[in-house]
């Protein structure tokens, strides 16, 4: 049985190793995306303290969206505005899907309307890294399935690796938990593969489980079903605005500003607020309060009828207030922040960084073990001298 497991471990590892290496290295960089943006983008990511203290309230979404549209200058309409909290600039968002997909942002000082940066996903370092992490820099229809299948294979590798590593007797257990640093390179590489693989296994499984939510629809639905006690993502309901209540003189921009002001006025100190404009005649106005800027999970989500500003009820993992959500819905909201460790703050990100780094090393050390065994097998093959038999007269 161990031989069969070993063969699975070997060939699956050879098939997925390079992809796992790329996913893991890019994951290391993405773990600290927020901190690195804050460090290298101070002039547009953060607000000047003097400017913050000089104003009481930020500009309304209609004003900021107009500033962003003018700065972009190509006729695109803003889809939303993010107020990042007291320490951060505001972001006017522009995005499109389909064949002409794009993602652009205009960073604006929300107190004086100053344009700080025009950002395009195509030229952003972290978006390039993200494309590698999700698609291997290939077309999504090709790269995304390869990443998903390789991630699933990595889960099998973790399980088979544990089976192969598990010591058969008590005497061997003590040595299996440490790297023999004074040994030769081959033995040291062997220990690094097995011991580090064992220690990182529990964290790596979290990375795999959360990562596969974006990889396979069946995995995403099944995980949600299991963590919510039988709820389905397909049962989520998204309300619509009542077009019958449209009145003469209706101003969507004015109603949008009023909806934002209602939520913004009652937000906790330091919380961020995101607003998304109604995208059609029946779409509602969406406003979200983010209690932990820099993360995505702890949010209160509000929907308003775009004609009457009546609060609308939705259902699903992202509906309503965070505190009112069930455990399964909270876990789904946490999926990205669990994946990068942000739920547990800087320490969690550091943990995920090193876990990803070790995951990247496993295909490398595993390949070295395989190459070493191939060379050893060749040396053990005995040489057979060719004897020339005399011909009979």
C-alpha positions as CSV (number, residue, x, y, z in Angstrom):
1,X,0.0,0.0,0.0
2,X,2.8,2.4,0.8
3,X,4.4,1.7,-2.6
4,X,1.1,2.5,-4.3
5,X,0.7,5.7,-2.3
6,X,4.4,6.5,-3.1
7,X,3.7,6.2,-6.8
8,X,0.7,8.5,-6.6
9,X,2.7,11.0,-4.7
10,X,5.6,10.9,-7.2
11,X,3.7,11.2,-10.4
12,X,1.1,13.7,-9.2
13,X,3.9,15.8,-7.8
14,X,5.8,15.8,-11.1
15,X,2.6,16.7,-12.9
16,X,1.6,19.7,-10.7
17,X,4.9,20.8,-9.1
18,X,5.7,23.7,-11.4
19,X,2.1,25.1,-11.1
20,X,2.1,24.7,-7.3
21,X,5.5,26.6,-7.2
22,X,4.1,29.5,-9.1
23,X,0.9,29.6,-7.1
24,X,2.8,29.6,-3.8
25,X,5.4,32.2,-4.8
26,X,2.7,34.6,-6.0
27,X,0.7,33.9,-2.9
28,X,3.6,35.0,-0.7
29,X,3.6,38.4,-2.4
30,X,-0.2,38.8,-2.3
31,X,-0.3,38.1,1.5
32,X,1.2,41.6,2.1
33,X,-0.5,43.5,-0.7
34,X,-2.2,46.0,1.5
35,X,0.9,46.8,3.5
36,X,3.1,47.1,0.5
37,X,0.7,49.4,-1.2
38,X,0.6,51.5,1.9
39,X,4.4,51.6,2.0
40,X,5.1,52.4,-1.7
41,X,2.0,54.4,-2.4
42,X,1.9,56.8,0.5
43,X,1.3,59.8,-1.8
44,X,-1.9,58.4,-3.1
45,X,-3.0,55.6,-0.8
46,X,-3.0,57.7,2.4
47,X,-4.3,61.2,3.2
48,X,-2.3,64.1,4.5
49,X,-3.1,64.7,8.2
50,X,-3.5,68.5,7.7
51,X,-6.0,68.0,4.9
52,X,-8.1,65.5,7.0
53,X,-8.4,67.9,9.9
54,X,-9.3,70.8,7.7
55,X,-12.6,69.3,6.6
56,X,-15.6,68.0,8.5
57,X,-17.3,65.8,5.9
58,X,-16.1,64.3,2.6
59,X,-17.5,65.1,-0.7
60,X,-20.6,63.1,-1.8
61,X,-20.4,60.2,-4.2
62,X,-21.9,62.1,-7.1
63,X,-19.2,64.8,-6.8
64,X,-16.4,62.2,-6.5
65,X,-17.6,60.2,-9.4
66,X,-17.8,63.3,-11.6
67,X,-14.2,64.1,-10.6
68,X,-13.1,60.5,-11.4
69,X,-14.9,60.4,-14.8
70,X,-13.2,63.7,-15.7
71,X,-9.8,62.4,-14.7
72,X,-10.2,59.2,-16.7
73,X,-11.4,61.2,-19.7
74,X,-12.5,58.4,-21.9
75,X,-16.3,58.6,-21.4
76,X,-16.6,55.7,-19.0
77,X,-19.1,55.9,-16.2
78,X,-18.2,55.2,-12.6
79,X,-19.6,52.1,-11.0
80,X,-18.9,53.0,-7.4
81,X,-17.0,55.0,-4.8
82,X,-15.0,53.6,-1.8
83,X,-14.4,55.8,1.2
84,X,-11.5,53.9,2.7
85,X,-11.7,55.3,6.3
86,X,-10.1,58.3,8.0
87,X,-6.5,57.4,7.0
88,X,-7.1,56.5,3.4
89,X,-8.0,58.3,0.1
90,X,-11.3,57.6,-1.7
91,X,-11.4,55.4,-4.8
92,X,-13.7,55.9,-7.8
93,X,-14.1,52.5,-9.5
94,X,-14.5,51.7,-13.2
95,X,-14.9,48.2,-14.4
96,X,-16.4,46.2,-17.3
97,X,-16.8,42.5,-18.1
98,X,-16.8,40.4,-21.2
99,X,-14.5,40.7,-24.2
100,X,-13.8,44.4,-23.4
101,X,-13.2,43.8,-19.7
102,X,-11.3,46.5,-17.8
103,X,-10.6,47.6,-14.3
104,X,-9.5,51.2,-13.5
105,X,-9.6,53.3,-10.4
106,X,-9.1,57.0,-9.6
107,X,-7.7,57.8,-6.2
108,X,-9.1,61.1,-4.9
109,X,-8.8,63.2,-1.8
110,X,-12.4,63.1,-0.6
111,X,-12.1,66.4,1.3
112,X,-10.8,68.7,-1.4
113,X,-11.4,66.7,-4.6
114,X,-7.7,66.5,-5.6
115,X,-6.9,63.6,-8.0
116,X,-4.0,61.6,-6.5
117,X,-3.6,58.8,-9.0
118,X,-5.2,57.2,-12.0
119,X,-4.7,53.5,-11.7
120,X,-5.1,50.8,-14.3
121,X,-5.0,47.0,-13.5
122,X,-3.1,46.3,-16.7
123,X,0.0,48.1,-15.4
124,X,-0.3,47.4,-11.7
125,X,2.3,45.0,-10.2
126,X,0.0,43.3,-7.8
127,X,-2.7,42.7,-10.5
128,X,0.0,41.1,-12.6
129,X,0.9,38.9,-9.7
130,X,-2.8,38.1,-9.1
131,X,-3.2,37.0,-12.8
132,X,-0.3,34.6,-12.3
133,X,-1.8,33.3,-9.1
134,X,-5.3,32.7,-10.6
135,X,-4.5,32.0,-14.3
136,X,-0.7,31.5,-14.7
137,X,-0.8,34.6,-17.0
138,X,-2.7,32.5,-19.5
139,X,-6.2,33.2,-20.9
140,X,-8.6,32.6,-18.1
141,X,-10.4,29.7,-19.9
142,X,-7.1,27.8,-20.0
143,X,-5.1,29.0,-16.9
144,X,-7.8,28.9,-14.3
145,X,-8.7,25.2,-14.8
146,X,-5.0,24.3,-14.7
147,X,-4.6,26.2,-11.4
148,X,-7.7,24.6,-9.9
149,X,-6.8,21.0,-10.9
150,X,-3.2,21.5,-9.6
151,X,-4.5,22.9,-6.3
152,X,-6.8,19.9,-5.9
153,X,-3.8,17.6,-6.7
154,X,-1.8,19.4,-4.1
155,X,-4.5,18.5,-1.5
156,X,-4.0,14.8,-2.5
157,X,-0.2,15.3,-2.2
158,X,-0.5,16.6,1.3
159,X,-2.6,13.6,2.4
160,X,-0.3,11.0,0.6
161,X,2.7,12.8,1.9
162,X,1.5,12.4,5.5
163,X,0.9,8.6,4.9
164,X,4.5,8.3,3.6
165,X,6.0,10.4,6.3
166,X,4.2,8.7,9.3
167,X,6.8,6.6,11.2
168,X,6.2,2.9,11.4
169,X,7.6,2.6,15.0
170,X,8.0,4.8,18.0
171,X,11.8,4.9,17.7
172,X,11.7,6.7,14.4
173,X,9.2,9.4,15.5
174,X,11.6,11.6,17.4
175,X,13.9,12.0,14.3
176,X,11.0,12.6,11.9
177,X,10.1,15.9,13.7
178,X,13.5,17.6,13.1
179,X,15.9,18.3,10.3
180,X,19.3,16.7,10.7
181,X,21.4,19.8,9.9
182,X,24.8,18.1,10.2
183,X,23.9,15.4,7.6
184,X,24.9,15.4,3.9
185,X,23.0,17.5,1.4
186,X,20.7,14.6,0.2
187,X,19.6,13.7,3.7
188,X,19.1,17.4,4.6
189,X,17.0,17.9,1.5
190,X,15.0,14.8,2.4
191,X,14.3,16.1,5.9
192,X,13.4,19.6,4.6
193,X,10.8,18.0,2.3
194,X,9.3,15.8,4.9
195,X,9.6,17.7,8.1
196,X,8.6,21.1,6.7
197,X,5.8,19.4,4.8
198,X,4.4,17.9,8.0
199,X,4.6,21.2,10.0
200,X,2.9,23.3,7.2
201,X,0.2,20.7,6.4
202,X,-2.6,22.1,8.5
203,X,-2.1,25.7,7.2
204,X,-1.6,24.4,3.7
205,X,-5.0,22.7,3.9
206,X,-6.6,26.0,4.8
207,X,-5.0,27.6,1.8
208,X,-6.2,24.8,-0.4
209,X,-9.8,24.7,0.9
210,X,-10.2,28.5,0.6
211,X,-8.4,28.7,-2.8
212,X,-10.6,26.0,-4.3
213,X,-13.7,28.2,-3.6
214,X,-12.6,30.2,-6.7
215,X,-11.4,27.1,-8.6
216,X,-14.5,24.9,-8.8
217,X,-18.2,25.8,-8.6
218,X,-19.0,22.3,-7.1
219,X,-16.4,22.8,-4.4
220,X,-17.7,26.3,-3.6
221,X,-21.4,25.1,-3.4
222,X,-20.4,22.0,-1.5
223,X,-18.4,23.8,1.1
224,X,-21.2,26.4,1.6
225,X,-23.7,23.5,2.0
226,X,-21.5,21.8,4.5
227,X,-20.7,24.8,6.7
228,X,-24.3,26.2,6.7
229,X,-26.1,22.9,7.5
230,X,-27.7,22.5,4.1
231,X,-28.1,26.0,2.7
232,X,-27.6,26.6,-1.0
233,X,-25.9,29.5,-2.8
234,X,-28.6,29.2,-5.5
235,X,-31.3,30.2,-2.9
236,X,-29.7,33.7,-2.4
237,X,-32.2,36.4,-3.3
238,X,-31.3,39.9,-4.6
239,X,-34.1,42.5,-4.4
240,X,-34.9,45.0,-7.1
241,X,-36.2,48.5,-7.2
242,X,-39.9,49.1,-8.1
243,X,-40.0,50.9,-11.4
244,X,-43.7,51.6,-10.8
245,X,-42.7,54.1,-8.1
246,X,-40.7,56.3,-10.5
247,X,-41.9,59.9,-10.2
248,X,-41.3,63.0,-12.4
249,X,-38.2,64.9,-11.4
250,X,-36.6,61.8,-9.9
251,X,-32.8,62.2,-9.5
252,X,-30.8,59.0,-9.2
253,X,-27.7,61.0,-8.3
254,X,-29.5,62.9,-5.5
255,X,-31.0,59.7,-4.1
256,X,-27.6,58.0,-4.2
257,X,-26.0,60.7,-2.2
258,X,-28.9,60.6,0.4
259,X,-28.5,56.8,0.7
260,X,-24.8,57.1,1.2
261,X,-25.3,59.9,3.8
262,X,-27.7,57.8,5.8
263,X,-25.2,55.0,6.2
264,X,-22.1,57.2,6.4
265,X,-23.5,59.2,9.3
266,X,-24.1,56.1,11.4
267,X,-20.8,54.3,10.7
268,X,-18.4,53.5,13.5
269,X,-15.3,55.6,13.9
270,X,-12.6,54.6,11.4
271,X,-14.8,52.3,9.3
272,X,-14.8,52.5,5.6
273,X,-17.9,52.9,3.4
274,X,-18.4,51.7,-0.2
275,X,-21.2,52.8,-2.5
276,X,-22.2,51.2,-5.8
277,X,-24.5,53.0,-8.1
278,X,-27.7,51.4,-9.4
279,X,-26.6,49.7,-12.7
280,X,-30.1,49.6,-14.3
281,X,-33.7,50.6,-13.9
282,X,-34.5,47.8,-11.5
283,X,-31.1,47.7,-9.6
284,X,-30.9,48.9,-6.0
285,X,-28.4,51.3,-4.6
286,X,-25.8,49.3,-2.6
287,X,-23.9,50.7,0.4
288,X,-21.5,48.7,2.6
289,X,-19.8,49.6,5.9
290,X,-16.4,47.9,6.3
291,X,-15.5,47.7,10.0
292,X,-11.9,46.6,9.3
293,X,-10.4,48.5,6.3
294,X,-7.7,46.4,4.8
295,X,-10.0,43.3,5.0
296,X,-13.2,42.3,3.3
297,X,-15.2,40.1,5.6
298,X,-16.5,42.2,8.5
299,X,-19.1,44.3,6.5
300,X,-22.7,45.5,7.0
301,X,-24.4,45.6,3.6
302,X,-27.4,47.8,2.9
303,X,-29.7,48.0,-0.2
304,X,-32.1,50.8,-1.1
305,X,-34.8,51.2,-3.7
306,X,-33.3,53.7,-6.1
307,X,-36.7,55.5,-6.5
308,X,-38.0,55.7,-2.9
309,X,-34.9,54.9,-0.8
310,X,-36.9,52.2,1.0
311,X,-34.5,49.6,2.6
312,X,-34.6,46.3,0.8
313,X,-34.0,42.8,2.2
314,X,-31.6,40.4,0.6
315,X,-30.6,36.8,1.5
316,X,-27.4,34.9,1.0
317,X,-23.9,34.9,2.5
318,X,-23.2,38.6,1.9
319,X,-26.6,40.0,2.8
320,X,-27.3,42.2,5.9
321,X,-25.0,42.8,8.9
322,X,-22.0,40.7,9.7
323,X,-23.0,40.2,13.3
324,X,-26.5,38.9,12.3
325,X,-25.0,36.3,9.8
326,X,-24.8,32.6,10.7
327,X,-21.4,30.9,11.1
328,X,-21.4,29.4,7.6
329,X,-22.2,32.8,6.1
330,X,-19.4,34.4,8.1
331,X,-17.0,31.8,6.9
332,X,-17.9,32.5,3.3
333,X,-17.4,36.2,3.9
334,X,-14.0,35.4,5.5
335,X,-12.9,33.2,2.6
336,X,-10.4,35.7,1.0
337,X,-9.2,37.0,4.4
338,X,-8.6,33.5,5.6
339,X,-6.8,32.7,2.4
340,X,-4.3,35.5,3.0
341,X,-4.4,35.4,6.8
342,X,-5.8,38.9,7.2
343,X,-8.5,37.7,9.7
344,X,-5.7,37.3,12.3
345,X,-4.0,40.6,11.5
346,X,-0.3,41.0,10.6
347,X,0.6,37.8,12.5
348,X,-1.8,35.8,10.3
349,X,-0.4,37.3,7.1
350,X,3.1,36.4,8.3
351,X,2.0,32.9,9.0
352,X,0.4,32.5,5.5
353,X,3.5,34.1,3.9
354,X,5.9,31.5,5.4
355,X,3.4,28.7,4.8
356,X,3.2,29.6,1.1
357,X,7.0,29.8,1.0
358,X,7.3,26.3,2.4
359,X,4.7,25.1,-0.1
360,X,6.8,26.5,-2.9
361,X,9.8,24.6,-1.6
362,X,8.1,21.2,-1.5
363,X,8.0,20.7,-5.3
364,X,11.7,21.7,-5.4
365,X,12.9,19.4,-2.6
366,X,10.7,16.6,-3.9
367,X,12.1,16.9,-7.4
368,X,15.6,16.8,-5.9
369,X,14.7,13.6,-4.0
370,X,13.4,12.0,-7.2
371,X,16.5,12.9,-9.2
372,X,18.8,11.6,-6.4
373,X,17.0,8.3,-6.5
374,X,17.2,8.0,-10.3
375,X,21.0,8.5,-10.1
376,X,21.3,6.0,-7.3
377,X,19.3,3.4,-9.3
378,X,21.6,3.9,-12.3
379,X,24.7,3.2,-10.2
380,X,23.2,0.0,-8.8
381,X,22.7,-1.5,-12.3
382,X,25.7,-4.0,-12.7
383,X,27.8,-3.8,-15.8
384,X,27.7,-7.0,-18.0
385,X,30.9,-7.6,-20.0
386,X,30.2,-8.8,-23.5
387,X,32.0,-12.1,-24.2
388,X,32.7,-12.9,-27.8
389,X,32.3,-16.7,-28.5
390,X,34.7,-18.3,-30.9
391,X,33.2,-19.5,-34.1
392,X,33.2,-23.2,-34.8
393,X,35.1,-24.3,-37.8
